[in-house]
């Protein structure tokens, strides 16, 4: 099975902030008048991009969604594909139980994402934060079919 991956965040804000700071630095050097002290520039050029980089990195680590042979993972939380109720996943557009937890551990869905309801075989329901619910549903259904093909008892005695 090919892994399905949705990055949790982008490095675009870091590049935008770095570009704006570079533009301000050029303006400071080109325009006449009192200059900004070099120590202030040093602090600004390290602290601001550093803070934005930490935010980008944490978003990528916490909200990256991955479906592969090991299962579904959102950040550190993992759900084995054998625990996913495929029948409920096919009908996932009908809604979700009120108060279902968000996979990944958040209180609510991250901005820019919708929740794909995921019912587990033990009856619990969770919301999977995704930017593309149709593609995620297709990847999960393909993975669940692969997982059921590999389940114990479906192989012959020689593994064929």
C-alpha positions as a LaTeX table, in Angstrom:
\begin{tabular}{lrrr}
\hline
Residue & $x$ (\AA) & $y$ (\AA) & $z$ (\AA) \\
\hline
Unk1 & 0.00 & 0.00 & 0.00 \\
Unk2 & 1.31 & 3.44 & $-0.91$ \\
Unk3 & 1.33 & 5.75 & 2.12 \\
Unk4 & $-1.09$ & 8.67 & 2.13 \\
Unk5 & 0.38 & 11.75 & 3.83 \\
Unk6 & $-1.10$ & 15.17 & 4.59 \\
Unk7 & 1.51 & 17.54 & 6.00 \\
Unk8 & 0.41 & 19.17 & 9.23 \\
Unk9 & 1.85 & 22.55 & 8.37 \\
Unk10 & 3.87 & 24.50 & 5.86 \\
Unk11 & 7.17 & 26.34 & 5.94 \\
Unk12 & 5.58 & 29.21 & 3.95 \\
Unk13 & 5.09 & 31.49 & 7.02 \\
Unk14 & 8.81 & 31.20 & 7.84 \\
Unk15 & 9.83 & 32.21 & 4.34 \\
Unk16 & 7.35 & 35.09 & 4.33 \\
Unk17 & 8.61 & 36.45 & 7.67 \\
Unk18 & 12.23 & 36.04 & 6.61 \\
Unk19 & 11.53 & 37.90 & 3.36 \\
Unk20 & 9.81 & 40.77 & 5.16 \\
Unk21 & 12.68 & 41.06 & 7.66 \\
Unk22 & 15.17 & 41.05 & 4.77 \\
Unk23 & 13.19 & 43.83 & 3.08 \\
Unk24 & 13.22 & 45.88 & 6.30 \\
Unk25 & 16.98 & 45.35 & 6.60 \\
Unk26 & 17.54 & 46.56 & 3.03 \\
Unk27 & 15.33 & 49.60 & 3.68 \\
Unk28 & 17.32 & 50.37 & 6.82 \\
Unk29 & 20.59 & 50.23 & 4.92 \\
Unk30 & 19.40 & 52.18 & 1.85 \\
Unk31 & 17.20 & 54.91 & 3.32 \\
Unk32 & 18.80 & 57.92 & 4.99 \\
Unk33 & 18.17 & 58.77 & 8.61 \\
Unk34 & 18.95 & 57.17 & 11.94 \\
Unk35 & 19.78 & 53.48 & 11.66 \\
Unk36 & 18.33 & 50.74 & 13.80 \\
Unk37 & 21.01 & 49.56 & 16.24 \\
Unk38 & 22.84 & 46.41 & 15.07 \\
Unk39 & 22.06 & 44.58 & 18.31 \\
Unk40 & 18.34 & 45.10 & 17.71 \\
Unk41 & 18.72 & 43.76 & 14.16 \\
Unk42 & 20.58 & 40.73 & 15.48 \\
Unk43 & 17.84 & 39.98 & 18.00 \\
Unk44 & 15.10 & 40.54 & 15.40 \\
Unk45 & 16.80 & 38.37 & 12.77 \\
Unk46 & 17.21 & 35.48 & 15.22 \\
Unk47 & 14.18 & 35.69 & 17.51 \\
Unk48 & 11.40 & 36.36 & 15.00 \\
Unk49 & 12.26 & 33.68 & 12.40 \\
Unk50 & 13.19 & 31.28 & 15.20 \\
Unk51 & 9.78 & 31.66 & 16.83 \\
Unk52 & 7.98 & 31.24 & 13.51 \\
Unk53 & 10.13 & 28.19 & 12.66 \\
Unk54 & 9.18 & 26.56 & 15.98 \\
Unk55 & 5.51 & 27.14 & 15.20 \\
Unk56 & 5.88 & 25.63 & 11.71 \\
Unk57 & 7.80 & 22.64 & 13.02 \\
Unk58 & 5.34 & 21.94 & 15.82 \\
Unk59 & 2.38 & 22.15 & 13.40 \\
Unk60 & 4.08 & 19.64 & 11.11 \\
Unk61 & 4.80 & 17.25 & 13.97 \\
Unk62 & 1.45 & 17.50 & 15.72 \\
Unk63 & $-0.94$ & 17.56 & 12.73 \\
Unk64 & 0.75 & 15.46 & 10.04 \\
Unk65 & $-1.68$ & 12.74 & 8.98 \\
Unk66 & $-0.37$ & 9.44 & 7.63 \\
Unk67 & $-2.07$ & 6.26 & 6.42 \\
Unk68 & 0.27 & 3.34 & 5.74 \\
Unk69 & 0.61 & $-0.36$ & 6.53 \\
Unk70 & 0.99 & 0.43 & 10.25 \\
Unk71 & $-2.34$ & 2.26 & 10.38 \\
Unk72 & $-3.64$ & 5.79 & 10.64 \\
Unk73 & $-1.47$ & 8.27 & 12.52 \\
Unk74 & $-2.21$ & 11.88 & 13.43 \\
Unk75 & 0.80 & 13.27 & 15.23 \\
Unk76 & 1.62 & 10.75 & 17.95 \\
Unk77 & $-1.78$ & 9.05 & 18.02 \\
Unk78 & $-2.08$ & 5.85 & 16.00 \\
Unk79 & $-5.03$ & 3.66 & 15.09 \\
Unk80 & $-4.34$ & 0.24 & 13.54 \\
Unk81 & $-6.30$ & $-0.28$ & 10.31 \\
Unk82 & $-7.77$ & $-3.51$ & 11.67 \\
Unk83 & $-9.61$ & $-1.38$ & 14.28 \\
Unk84 & $-11.38$ & 0.78 & 11.64 \\
Unk85 & $-15.02$ & $-0.06$ & 10.86 \\
Unk86 & $-15.03$ & $-0.11$ & 7.03 \\
Unk87 & $-18.83$ & $-0.18$ & 6.71 \\
Unk88 & $-19.19$ & 2.97 & 8.80 \\
Unk89 & $-16.35$ & 4.61 & 6.87 \\
Unk90 & $-18.20$ & 4.12 & 3.58 \\
Unk91 & $-21.20$ & 5.94 & 5.10 \\
Unk92 & $-19.10$ & 8.58 & 6.89 \\
Unk93 & $-20.90$ & 11.53 & 5.27 \\
Unk94 & $-23.96$ & 10.95 & 7.48 \\
Unk95 & $-22.49$ & 12.81 & 10.44 \\
Unk96 & $-20.79$ & 11.97 & 13.69 \\
Unk97 & $-21.67$ & 11.50 & 17.33 \\
Unk98 & $-21.79$ & 14.76 & 19.26 \\
Unk99 & $-18.69$ & 15.19 & 21.37 \\
Unk100 & $-16.48$ & 12.80 & 19.41 \\
Unk101 & $-12.80$ & 13.43 & 20.25 \\
Unk102 & $-10.41$ & 14.77 & 17.63 \\
Unk103 & $-7.68$ & 12.31 & 16.70 \\
Unk104 & $-4.37$ & 13.93 & 17.54 \\
Unk105 & $-5.51$ & 15.19 & 20.94 \\
Unk106 & $-6.92$ & 18.66 & 20.22 \\
Unk107 & $-10.05$ & 20.17 & 21.75 \\
Unk108 & $-11.37$ & 21.12 & 18.34 \\
Unk109 & $-10.46$ & 20.75 & 14.69 \\
Unk110 & $-7.48$ & 22.79 & 13.53 \\
Unk111 & $-8.24$ & 25.77 & 11.32 \\
Unk112 & $-8.61$ & 24.85 & 7.66 \\
Unk113 & $-9.50$ & 21.22 & 8.30 \\
Unk114 & $-12.71$ & 19.24 & 8.37 \\
Unk115 & $-13.41$ & 16.23 & 10.50 \\
Unk116 & $-13.83$ & 12.84 & 8.88 \\
Unk117 & $-15.85$ & 10.67 & 11.30 \\
Unk118 & $-14.01$ & 7.44 & 12.02 \\
Unk119 & $-15.89$ & 4.66 & 13.83 \\
Unk120 & $-13.76$ & 1.98 & 15.39 \\
Unk121 & $-14.72$ & $-1.68$ & 15.66 \\
Unk122 & $-15.25$ & $-1.30$ & 19.42 \\
Unk123 & $-17.98$ & 1.34 & 18.79 \\
Unk124 & $-16.01$ & 4.47 & 19.66 \\
Unk125 & $-15.98$ & 7.38 & 17.20 \\
Unk126 & $-13.25$ & 9.95 & 16.55 \\
Unk127 & $-12.84$ & 12.84 & 14.13 \\
Unk128 & $-9.82$ & 12.74 & 11.85 \\
Unk129 & $-8.71$ & 16.29 & 10.95 \\
Unk130 & $-8.11$ & 16.43 & 7.20 \\
Unk131 & $-7.94$ & 18.92 & 4.36 \\
Unk132 & $-9.17$ & 16.37 & 1.82 \\
Unk133 & $-11.82$ & 14.04 & 3.31 \\
Unk134 & $-12.50$ & 12.21 & 0.02 \\
Unk135 & $-8.84$ & 11.30 & $-0.54$ \\
Unk136 & $-8.42$ & 10.27 & 3.11 \\
Unk137 & $-11.55$ & 8.11 & 2.96 \\
Unk138 & $-10.26$ & 6.40 & $-0.20$ \\
Unk139 & $-6.83$ & 5.77 & 1.37 \\
Unk140 & $-8.43$ & 4.39 & 4.55 \\
Unk141 & $-10.77$ & 2.11 & 2.61 \\
Unk142 & $-7.85$ & 0.79 & 0.54 \\
Unk143 & $-5.80$ & 0.29 & 3.71 \\
Unk144 & $-8.64$ & $-1.42$ & 5.56 \\
Unk145 & $-9.11$ & $-3.79$ & 2.61 \\
Unk146 & $-5.36$ & $-4.57$ & 2.66 \\
Unk147 & $-5.42$ & $-5.09$ & 6.44 \\
Unk148 & $-8.36$ & $-7.48$ & 6.21 \\
Unk149 & $-6.54$ & $-9.45$ & 3.48 \\
Unk150 & $-3.59$ & $-9.89$ & 5.85 \\
Unk151 & $-5.67$ & $-10.82$ & 8.88 \\
Unk152 & $-4.95$ & $-14.11$ & 10.64 \\
Unk153 & $-6.85$ & $-17.05$ & 9.22 \\
Unk154 & $-7.08$ & $-15.72$ & 5.66 \\
Unk155 & $-3.77$ & $-17.22$ & 4.57 \\
Unk156 & $-3.30$ & $-20.82$ & 3.63 \\
Unk157 & $-0.99$ & $-23.11$ & 5.53 \\
Unk158 & 1.89 & $-22.23$ & 3.23 \\
Unk159 & 1.26 & $-18.51$ & 3.40 \\
Unk160 & $-0.39$ & $-18.27$ & $-0.01$ \\
\hline
\end{tabular}
